[in-house]
Amino acid sequence: MMKMKFMMIFMIPLCFMKNMFWLVQMMLFFMMFLFMNLNLNIMCFFNMSYMFYWDIISFGLILLSIWICSLMIMASESLFKMNSYFNFFLFNVIFLLIMLYWTFSVLKLLLFHYFFFEASLIPTLLLIIGWGYQPERIQAGMYLLFYTLFGSLPLLMGIIYVFNDLNTSTIYFLKVFNMNMYLLYISMIFAFLEKMPMYFAHLWLPKAHVEAPISGSMILAGIMLKLGGYGLLRVMIFLQEVNLKLNYIWIIISLVGGLFISMKCFCQVDMKSLIAYSSVAHMSMVIGGIMIMNYWGFIGSYVLMISHGLCSSGMFCLANINYERLHSRSLYINKGMMNFMPSMSLWWFLLLSSNMAAPPSLNLLGEISLINSLVSWSNISMILLMMISFFSAGYSLYLYSYIQHGKYFQGLYSFYVGSSREYLLLFLHWFPLNMMILKVDFISIWF
């Protein structure tokens, strides 16, 4: 535990030294492979030290956090070239990674659910406000901040009540308790539902994505949405009984909302906005899987969280690659890209096919598990799931065909196909997304 923490803390001085931009990124990759090769006892909590620990859920999400943070630096080369406060940017990324690492590995309810969970919001806010594109980024940052704070205050009161009542806030011990209280249940899960985000509490997400720089979009799509799912997986342990009485409310809102959002994707003219709305549609299935509380639902939710983190982050990278060339994210201007960037057209196809859960991507496994769990809960949910899956394929094809085909914009006067850095960046999103399906037995043993 401590070796990883100290490695990240000692990387902070590197951020402020000259010509260390790529070294920090290489160090993060190095840390990723060190972390990946740790001894992993998958049957229980392991590497426990005072109030920190890992199990399979936190291990996978920490891996994803380190991976996405290293790719964020790779995607943000333009900051380095334009000398746009890149030292502070590196510090921001490392600080965010430390907060996420602690969030996923802390054992105490108060420290995880409140302290580190909220602390990870600050560097994300700085990314949006500091390196965003339009003046509306201030408003987007306020949306993000106040939505999260509004949901988190009841959560804090709920955690304090649990601690007073049970005299413990250790997640590992809470599984022996069963707290059958409606108000406590709503106060504990609401912060996570609006972080995921659930339909009705999702309005901050498209705004934040559209205004954020590429690094902000990557971390929002890759990790921040997963904090909500991780929190739900943890608190459902001691709220089982009341959840079985009320879960139909959240499942209905999620599935109907997922259908509405999928249809709304066809109305978007901004690439980033479309990808952001598709995230809400995918997360609606994850909420349904967690709320049902069966084996298939938990596995499917976890797998889809990991796969969506890689897939959505990769699609935001593609949108940014187009934006850097055309200086517009509009679908009307980004047309006929197959004429200009035929190689990039392949990457659009590969990542959008993963987004619509085509084999052999990890999304397919997650969606199959979630469909299994939701249909086992109610046969009627099959209709909504069919439509969500159909529209998911629909808006992915819509985005691909609209951007790649058609008559290209006459105002284009200079262009280049793509650098090796960009192809490597996209490969590092796509390769783990499609290769991890070979080791899926590793995930399902824990559950």
GUTORKOL-135661 format. One line per field, with one value per residue (C-alpha): residue number from 0; chain; y, x, z. Coordinates in pm, 1 decimal. Last residue first. Example, Ala and Ser with C-alpha at 12.3 -4.5 7.8 and 13.67 -1.06 7.14 Angstrom:
BEGIN
selo = c(1;0)
drenfi = c(A;A)
c2 = c(-106.0;-450.0)
c1 = c(1367.0;1230.0)
c3 = c(714.0;780.0)
***
This chain:
BEGIN
selo = c(446;445;444;443;442;441;440;439;438;437;436;435;434;433;432;431;430;429;428;427;426;425;424;423;422;421;420;419;418;417;416;415;414;413;412;411;410;409;408;407;406;405;404;403;402;401;400;399;398;397;396;395;394;393;392;391;390;389;388;387;386;385;384;383;382;381;380;379;378;377;376;375;374;373;372;371;370;369;368;367;366;365;364;363;362;361;360;359;358;357;356;355;354;353;352;351;350;349;348;347;346;345;344;343;342;341;340;339;338;337;336;335;334;333;332;331;330;329;328;327;326;325;324;323;322;321;320;319;318;317;316;315;314;313;312;311;310;309;308;307;306;305;304;303;302;301;300;299;298;297;296;295;294;293;292;291;290;289;288;287;286;285;284;283;282;281;280;279;278;277;276;275;274;273;272;271;270;269;268;267;266;265;264;263;262;261;260;259;258;257;256;255;254;253;252;251;250;249;248;247;246;245;244;243;242;241;240;239;238;237;236;235;234;233;232;231;230;229;228;227;226;225;224;223;222;221;220;219;218;217;216;215;214;213;212;211;210;209;208;207;206;205;204;203;202;201;200;199;198;197;196;195;194;193;192;191;190;189;188;187;186;185;184;183;182;181;180;179;178;177;176;175;174;173;172;171;170;169;168;167;166;165;164;163;162;161;160;159;158;157;156;155;154;153;152;151;150;149;148;147;146;145;144;143;142;141;140;139;138;137;136;135;134;133;132;131;130;129;128;127;126;125;124;123;122;121;120;119;118;117;116;115;114;113;112;111;110;109;108;107;106;105;104;103;102;101;100;99;98;97;96;95;94;93;92;91;90;89;88;87;86;85;84;83;82;81;80;79;78;77;76;75;74;73;72;71;70;69;68;67;66;65;64;63;62;61;60;59;58;57;56;55;54;53;52;51;50;49;48;47;46;45;44;43;42;41;40;39;38;37;36;35;34;33;32;31;30;29;28;27;26;25;24;23;22;21;20;19;18;17;16;15;14;13;12;11;10;9;8;7;6;5;4;3;2;1;0)
drenfi = c(A;A;A;A;A;A;A;A;A;A;A;A;A;A;A;A;A;A;A;A;A;A;A;A;A;A;A;A;A;A;A;A;A;A;A;A;A;A;A;A;A;A;A;A;A;A;A;A;A;A;A;A;A;A;A;A;A;A;A;A;A;A;A;A;A;A;A;A;A;A;A;A;A;A;A;A;A;A;A;A;A;A;A;A;A;A;A;A;A;A;A;A;A;A;A;A;A;A;A;A;A;A;A;A;A;A;A;A;A;A;A;A;A;A;A;A;A;A;A;A;A;A;A;A;A;A;A;A;A;A;A;A;A;A;A;A;A;A;A;A;A;A;A;A;A;A;A;A;A;A;A;A;A;A;A;A;A;A;A;A;A;A;A;A;A;A;A;A;A;A;A;A;A;A;A;A;A;A;A;A;A;A;A;A;A;A;A;A;A;A;A;A;A;A;A;A;A;A;A;A;A;A;A;A;A;A;A;A;A;A;A;A;A;A;A;A;A;A;A;A;A;A;A;A;A;A;A;A;A;A;A;A;A;A;A;A;A;A;A;A;A;A;A;A;A;A;A;A;A;A;A;A;A;A;A;A;A;A;A;A;A;A;A;A;A;A;A;A;A;A;A;A;A;A;A;A;A;A;A;A;A;A;A;A;A;A;A;A;A;A;A;A;A;A;A;A;A;A;A;A;A;A;A;A;A;A;A;A;A;A;A;A;A;A;A;A;A;A;A;A;A;A;A;A;A;A;A;A;A;A;A;A;A;A;A;A;A;A;A;A;A;A;A;A;A;A;A;A;A;A;A;A;A;A;A;A;A;A;A;A;A;A;A;A;A;A;A;A;A;A;A;A;A;A;A;A;A;A;A;A;A;A;A;A;A;A;A;A;A;A;A;A;A;A;A;A;A;A;A;A;A;A;A;A;A;A;A;A;A;A;A;A;A;A;A;A;A;A;A;A;A;A;A;A;A;A;A;A;A;A;A;A;A;A;A;A;A;A;A;A;A;A;A;A;A;A;A)
c2 = c(-1228.4;-1268.0;-1551.8;-1340.4;-1096.9;-1352.9;-1558.5;-1250.8;-1300.8;-1335.6;-1049.5;-827.6;-828.9;-610.7;-314.8;-362.9;-307.0;-24.7;243.4;185.5;167.0;508.2;670.6;488.0;619.8;971.9;955.5;820.1;1143.8;1182.1;1248.3;1609.2;1894.2;2237.4;2428.8;2309.3;2566.3;2339.4;2102.0;1742.8;1592.0;1279.3;994.5;966.0;1200.3;1120.7;747.7;708.4;919.2;754.5;409.0;474.5;633.5;322.4;58.1;220.0;262.7;-114.5;-191.9;60.9;-72.9;-435.2;-339.5;-152.7;-451.6;-701.9;-502.2;-663.7;-1004.0;-882.4;-963.5;-1243.7;-1004.3;-746.8;-1000.0;-1157.2;-816.4;-702.0;-1007.7;-970.5;-596.9;-654.3;-931.7;-721.5;-413.4;-620.2;-611.5;-928.3;-881.1;-578.1;-387.3;-70.0;120.4;-149.0;-88.6;285.1;222.4;7.4;221.4;549.9;381.4;269.1;621.9;747.9;558.7;715.6;1069.0;1321.5;1141.8;930.8;1256.2;1335.5;1541.7;1717.2;2051.4;1940.0;1710.7;2014.3;1966.2;2255.6;2366.9;2154.0;1993.7;1997.0;1921.1;1602.8;1471.4;1584.7;1375.9;1078.1;1129.0;1154.3;818.9;661.6;784.7;635.8;296.1;272.0;379.0;193.6;-132.0;-92.2;17.3;-251.0;-522.8;-401.7;-366.6;-704.4;-886.2;-722.7;-786.3;-1147.3;-1230.7;-1058.7;-723.5;-584.6;-233.6;-298.1;-421.2;-135.8;126.6;-30.9;-22.1;351.3;394.8;297.9;554.8;827.4;752.8;780.1;1132.9;1225.4;1074.0;1283.0;1600.0;1546.5;1511.0;1819.4;1802.2;1600.7;1496.2;1124.4;1111.1;1216.5;874.0;705.4;954.9;862.7;487.5;525.1;732.9;452.2;202.3;414.3;549.4;195.7;47.2;324.9;281.1;-103.6;-95.7;17.8;-300.2;-498.6;-188.5;-176.4;-529.7;-495.3;-169.6;-313.9;-449.1;-204.5;59.8;-80.0;-159.9;176.7;359.4;179.3;268.0;636.0;650.0;495.6;816.9;996.2;738.5;710.5;954.5;1237.1;1154.6;1151.0;1461.2;1659.4;1546.5;1644.7;1993.3;2037.5;2258.5;1987.0;1728.7;1949.9;2050.6;1691.2;1577.4;1847.8;1758.9;1396.3;1401.6;1337.0;1016.4;868.8;996.5;813.0;1100.5;1170.7;810.7;809.5;1114.2;969.8;636.1;713.2;975.9;750.7;448.1;649.9;787.5;439.4;257.5;-121.5;-124.6;-477.7;-540.4;-822.4;-654.7;-345.0;-507.2;-485.4;-131.0;0.2;274.3;130.0;222.7;81.1;361.4;656.6;545.4;483.7;825.5;1000.9;823.5;928.3;1292.5;1292.3;1134.5;1395.9;1660.6;1476.3;1504.5;1885.7;1897.6;1690.1;1889.8;2210.6;2136.3;1995.4;2273.8;2534.0;2387.9;2399.0;2764.1;2850.9;2648.2;2873.4;3100.1;2835.9;2597.5;2447.7;2448.3;2622.3;2590.0;2227.4;2107.0;2302.1;2137.3;1794.6;1884.5;1977.3;1687.5;1423.9;1581.4;1496.6;1118.5;1151.3;1300.7;1179.3;826.9;706.3;880.2;848.5;481.4;368.5;109.8;333.5;179.0;322.7;675.8;672.0;591.1;848.0;1121.2;1029.0;1026.3;1372.1;1508.4;1354.9;1507.5;1851.4;1849.5;1768.1;2057.4;2292.0;2211.9;2238.7;2603.7;2642.7;2612.9;2585.1;2260.7;2119.0;2204.5;2055.5;1727.5;1669.9;1321.5;1164.7;1330.1;1195.5;851.6;833.5;938.4;679.2;394.7;496.8;523.5;195.4;7.4;169.0;55.8;-304.4;-325.7;-157.7;-420.3;-713.6;-626.7;-372.6;-227.2;97.5;186.6;33.8;-167.9;-438.5;-579.7;-816.0;-827.6;-1165.6;-1443.9;-1269.0;-1280.8;-1061.9;-1050.6;-729.7;-745.9;-490.0;-234.3;-247.0;-227.5;81.5;241.0;216.5;373.3;654.1;701.1;723.2;1001.1;1191.3;1152.7;1293.8;1630.3;1644.9;1907.6;2150.4;2056.5;2143.4;1810.6;1617.0;1759.6;1578.7;1236.2;1179.1;1170.9;914.0;679.8;731.1;611.3;312.3;202.1;255.2;0.0)
c1 = c(-1843.4;-1470.6;-1452.1;-1629.3;-1343.9;-1066.8;-1295.8;-1298.8;-940.4;-989.8;-1244.6;-955.0;-822.0;-1089.1;-1088.8;-717.8;-639.4;-885.8;-770.6;-397.3;-454.3;-621.1;-324.8;-76.4;-256.1;-250.0;119.2;202.4;68.0;-247.3;-363.0;-261.7;-478.6;-472.8;-737.8;-1070.7;-1344.6;-1514.8;-1646.6;-1654.5;-1940.2;-2077.0;-1923.0;-1699.8;-1872.2;-2239.0;-2175.3;-1990.6;-2225.0;-2537.8;-2381.6;-2318.1;-2664.4;-2832.2;-2626.3;-2728.5;-3081.8;-3112.5;-2959.6;-3189.1;-3491.4;-3423.2;-3358.7;-3690.6;-3884.6;-3694.6;-3784.9;-4130.4;-3982.5;-3891.7;-3604.5;-3458.5;-3480.1;-3272.9;-3004.5;-2960.9;-2961.8;-2692.6;-2474.3;-2514.4;-2435.9;-2115.6;-1993.9;-2058.1;-1891.0;-1572.1;-1523.6;-1500.1;-1773.3;-1993.1;-2123.8;-2245.7;-1955.7;-1712.4;-1833.2;-1784.8;-1425.8;-1331.3;-1513.6;-1368.3;-1028.2;-1069.0;-1171.7;-849.7;-662.1;-876.0;-814.6;-896.4;-1139.8;-1284.6;-1351.2;-1639.4;-1815.6;-1692.3;-1854.0;-2217.2;-2134.9;-2019.6;-1711.3;-1522.3;-1160.2;-1115.4;-781.3;-770.7;-1144.5;-1101.7;-838.0;-1062.7;-1355.9;-1120.8;-993.9;-1355.0;-1420.2;-1123.4;-1246.7;-1588.9;-1440.4;-1191.7;-1427.3;-1717.0;-1522.5;-1443.5;-1796.1;-1948.2;-1747.7;-1851.3;-2218.7;-2228.2;-2066.8;-2302.3;-2612.0;-2522.4;-2482.4;-2798.8;-2852.6;-3128.7;-3007.8;-2656.8;-2780.9;-3031.5;-2767.2;-2531.7;-2806.4;-2855.6;-2476.2;-2485.0;-2754.2;-2576.3;-2251.0;-2438.4;-2536.3;-2167.6;-2079.0;-2353.1;-2244.7;-1883.7;-1981.0;-2206.6;-2512.8;-2727.0;-3084.7;-3003.5;-2854.9;-3195.8;-3331.0;-3069.1;-3144.6;-3514.3;-3435.2;-3184.7;-3441.5;-3698.4;-3436.1;-3295.1;-3625.9;-3775.0;-3468.1;-3456.6;-3821.9;-3806.4;-3526.3;-3754.8;-3843.9;-3528.4;-3325.3;-3479.5;-3356.1;-3011.7;-2892.4;-2580.0;-2397.2;-2569.0;-2329.2;-2020.1;-2160.4;-2339.4;-2012.4;-1834.3;-2116.3;-2099.9;-1720.9;-1746.2;-1882.9;-1568.3;-1333.4;-1335.4;-1604.6;-1503.0;-1130.5;-1138.4;-1357.6;-1125.1;-816.1;-980.2;-1062.7;-1400.3;-1681.4;-1873.7;-1813.6;-1927.1;-2246.4;-2325.1;-2275.8;-2441.7;-2794.2;-2773.4;-2981.4;-3316.4;-3170.2;-2906.7;-2549.6;-2328.6;-2266.6;-2638.2;-2698.1;-2396.8;-2510.1;-2863.3;-2749.9;-2686.8;-2960.0;-3221.5;-3125.1;-3104.6;-3452.7;-3595.5;-3445.5;-3390.1;-3024.4;-2887.8;-2553.4;-2302.2;-2180.2;-2078.4;-1760.3;-1560.5;-1680.7;-1534.3;-1759.2;-1799.8;-1991.2;-2312.2;-2560.7;-2325.6;-2125.3;-2438.3;-2579.3;-2253.8;-2259.2;-2621.4;-2546.1;-2254.3;-2470.6;-2744.1;-2475.6;-2334.5;-2623.4;-2632.5;-2251.5;-2233.8;-2499.2;-2338.4;-1988.8;-2075.2;-2321.0;-2069.7;-1801.2;-2037.4;-2118.4;-1748.1;-1692.2;-1943.5;-1651.0;-1552.5;-1253.7;-1172.4;-815.8;-856.2;-1229.8;-1264.2;-929.6;-978.1;-1317.8;-1163.1;-886.3;-1153.5;-1397.1;-1145.5;-1167.1;-1538.1;-1491.9;-1174.0;-1357.1;-1712.1;-1770.6;-1415.9;-1304.9;-1645.5;-1693.3;-1351.0;-1159.2;-981.4;-861.5;-1087.8;-1098.8;-727.7;-629.3;-880.5;-731.3;-374.3;-478.5;-634.7;-316.1;-110.3;-339.3;-339.7;39.1;69.9;-164.2;31.0;343.5;149.8;61.7;-31.3;314.8;157.4;341.5;286.8;-83.9;-113.2;32.6;-279.5;-369.1;-51.6;-112.7;-469.0;-335.7;-132.7;-440.2;-658.1;-417.6;-370.7;-747.8;-823.1;-575.6;-733.4;-1076.2;-963.5;-801.6;-1100.3;-1341.2;-1101.9;-1013.1;-766.3;-697.9;-640.7;-737.5;-444.2;-275.4;-460.5;-273.4;-567.0;-944.4;-1084.8;-1093.1;-886.2;-551.0;-349.3;27.5;124.0;195.5;-63.6;62.6;416.0;276.5;70.7;357.9;575.0;297.1;271.8;648.7;639.2;377.5;586.4;889.2;687.5;632.8;972.7;1137.1;1198.5;1098.0;760.0;585.4;888.9;826.5;483.9;625.1;734.5;369.1;279.3;566.4;489.8;133.3;238.4;499.6;255.6;0.0)
c3 = c(-657.7;-624.1;-878.0;-1145.6;-1200.3;-1259.0;-1483.0;-1712.5;-1819.1;-2197.0;-2192.9;-2089.6;-2448.1;-2611.3;-2370.8;-2297.5;-2669.8;-2742.1;-2499.9;-2546.4;-2922.7;-2919.4;-2742.3;-2965.9;-3275.0;-3131.4;-3040.3;-3388.8;-3534.2;-3743.3;-4096.2;-4138.4;-4255.1;-4405.2;-4603.0;-4473.2;-4548.4;-4801.8;-4531.2;-4654.0;-4849.6;-4686.1;-4490.3;-4184.1;-3939.2;-4011.6;-4062.2;-3733.2;-3519.7;-3662.1;-3624.5;-3254.3;-3223.1;-3361.8;-3177.8;-2850.1;-2988.1;-3028.6;-2688.8;-2515.9;-2708.0;-2620.3;-2257.3;-2238.0;-2374.5;-2157.0;-1845.0;-1873.3;-1786.7;-1438.3;-1200.0;-1415.9;-1712.7;-1523.6;-1420.9;-1763.7;-1937.2;-1692.8;-1758.7;-2138.1;-2110.6;-1912.7;-2143.5;-2453.2;-2301.4;-2254.6;-2629.8;-2842.5;-2959.9;-3032.1;-2731.6;-2911.0;-2754.7;-2873.2;-3231.4;-3167.9;-3057.8;-3357.7;-3617.5;-3495.7;-3492.3;-3854.4;-3959.5;-3803.9;-4076.3;-4352.2;-4224.7;-4494.5;-4726.2;-4439.9;-4254.5;-4490.4;-4227.0;-3913.2;-4005.1;-3970.4;-3677.2;-3480.0;-3264.3;-3421.0;-3433.3;-3750.2;-3665.5;-3285.0;-3276.8;-3482.6;-3240.6;-2952.1;-3076.0;-3106.4;-2750.6;-2627.4;-2796.1;-2618.1;-2277.3;-2350.5;-2435.5;-2148.0;-1868.5;-2033.5;-2008.0;-1636.7;-1540.8;-1767.2;-1590.2;-1243.7;-1333.7;-1508.9;-1214.3;-963.3;-1175.2;-1253.2;-883.6;-762.4;-598.3;-824.9;-742.6;-879.6;-1218.8;-1259.8;-1174.5;-1433.3;-1697.3;-1637.5;-1659.3;-2025.9;-2114.2;-1913.7;-2100.1;-2434.5;-2328.1;-2288.9;-2630.6;-2795.8;-2614.3;-2718.3;-3084.2;-3085.8;-3312.1;-3074.0;-3159.8;-3211.2;-2859.7;-2720.8;-2820.1;-2603.3;-2323.1;-2329.4;-2323.6;-2038.4;-1847.9;-1880.8;-1762.8;-1481.5;-1348.8;-1348.6;-1176.0;-917.1;-817.1;-830.1;-571.1;-289.3;-97.1;-184.1;-95.3;252.4;322.8;169.8;325.6;496.1;191.0;-48.7;82.2;-94.4;-439.9;-436.4;-363.3;-648.4;-888.4;-787.8;-810.7;-1158.2;-1311.9;-1191.3;-1343.5;-1722.5;-1830.6;-1596.3;-1623.4;-2002.7;-2032.2;-1805.3;-1999.4;-2331.0;-2201.6;-2027.4;-2164.3;-2350.6;-2081.1;-1792.0;-1975.4;-2074.2;-1710.4;-1499.4;-1617.4;-1504.1;-1184.7;-1360.1;-1517.6;-1286.5;-1300.9;-1183.5;-942.5;-902.3;-798.4;-567.0;-370.3;-346.4;-203.2;163.7;214.5;53.4;266.0;588.2;522.3;455.8;753.4;763.8;867.6;834.8;999.4;936.6;614.7;811.1;941.8;613.9;542.8;868.3;1008.3;1354.6;1667.9;1513.7;1585.9;1614.1;1307.5;1101.0;1200.4;1104.7;767.1;704.8;793.6;548.2;276.4;331.1;257.6;-43.6;-287.9;-284.2;-286.4;-605.1;-790.0;-662.8;-788.1;-1129.7;-1208.8;-1085.1;-1311.1;-1609.7;-1531.5;-1521.9;-1841.7;-2020.3;-2119.9;-2379.3;-2406.9;-2068.1;-1928.4;-1592.7;-1524.7;-1636.2;-1499.1;-1175.1;-1122.8;-1176.4;-927.3;-665.9;-721.0;-608.0;-261.0;-242.6;-263.3;-58.3;241.7;209.8;109.8;153.6;471.9;639.4;550.1;665.5;462.3;210.5;-116.6;-386.2;-248.5;-160.8;-517.4;-646.8;-426.5;-528.5;-896.7;-865.3;-706.5;-989.0;-1254.3;-1089.7;-1051.7;-1422.0;-1510.0;-1281.9;-1478.2;-1809.0;-1750.0;-2119.8;-2274.9;-2622.7;-2696.0;-2345.6;-2344.6;-2697.4;-2567.9;-2359.2;-2488.9;-2345.0;-2008.0;-2000.2;-2102.6;-1778.8;-1578.7;-1758.2;-1674.2;-1309.4;-1258.3;-1440.7;-1220.5;-912.8;-1041.1;-1088.3;-743.2;-572.3;-701.1;-652.1;-292.4;-167.9;175.7;364.5;722.1;911.8;637.7;449.4;151.7;105.3;141.0;41.9;-217.4;-483.5;-310.9;-547.1;-547.1;-722.5;-1095.6;-1205.8;-954.1;-1092.1;-1446.4;-1363.3;-1172.2;-1485.3;-1693.8;-1437.0;-1444.0;-1824.6;-1798.4;-1546.1;-1776.9;-2068.3;-1900.5;-1726.8;-1948.1;-1661.3;-1307.0;-1153.8;-1219.1;-1093.6;-743.6;-739.8;-836.6;-476.4;-365.5;-632.7;-540.9;-173.1;-217.7;-427.0;-172.5;115.9;0.0)
***
